[in-house]
């Protein structure tokens, strides 16, 4: 399973794209349905530990 597949299985995430060359995961999520903490926990459980602080992009 790819990181993007694990991410899109989390309720509230509407888009995910992983860049294995740069070890990054870009996601779009509804913060009314999930949170960074819940996403981090679910990704860790799926075997894709998230390190560092998230970078928020403005629309």
N, C-alpha and C positions, 0 to 999 in steps of 0.2 A: 504494500500500500504506500502510495506517495504521500508526502506531507500535505499536499493540496487536497487529496481525497479525505484524509483524516480531518482537515480543517473544515471542509464543506459539509461533513457529517455532523458538525456541532450546530445545534439550533441557534439561529440568529446570524450565522455567517452566510452572506449572500454571494461572495466571490472569494476565491483564493488562487494564488499563483506562486509556485515555488521556483526559486532560482538556485539550483544546486551548485552552480559554479561559484556563487557569492554567498552561499549558505544563508539565504534570506527567504522569508515568506511574507507575501503581501496579501492582506485580507481586507475585505469590506464587511462590516458587521453592523447590526442594529443594536445600539447600546441600551435600548429598552428591553431587549431580549437576552443579552449576554454581557459579559464584562471581560476585560483582559485577564483577570484572575481565573475566571471559569474557563476561558480559552486556554490559558497556560496549563491549568490542571488537566484538561482533556487532551491536550497535545502531549503532555508528559506521559499520561496513561497510555496513549497510542504509540509511544516509543519515539516521539519527536520532541525532545526537551527544548524549551525555549530559553535562551540566555539573553542577558542584557535588557535594556529598557526599550519599550516600543517607541517607534517614531510615528507620530500622528501627522497625517497630511490633511490639509484643509481642502474641501471640495472646490 
